[in-house]
Amino acid sequence: MDSHLLHWPGKSGRGGGPEHPALYHMLDVAAVVERLLRDSPFPGRWKAASPC
């Protein structure tokens, strides 16, 4: 998958260039949120962000 999405900077490197593309950063954030919600007392539909 070599698209413009992989060149959108999410975190800058020390030299000013993209070190971690925004797409990967968003996936990392989603994974952390899933882990934080795993043991939370919220109902399953809230954890899944489901409209049902």
Secondary structure, DSSP 4 states (H G I P E B T S, - for coil): --SGGGGSEEEE-TTSSEEEEHHHHHHHHHHHHHHHHHTSSS-HHHHTT---
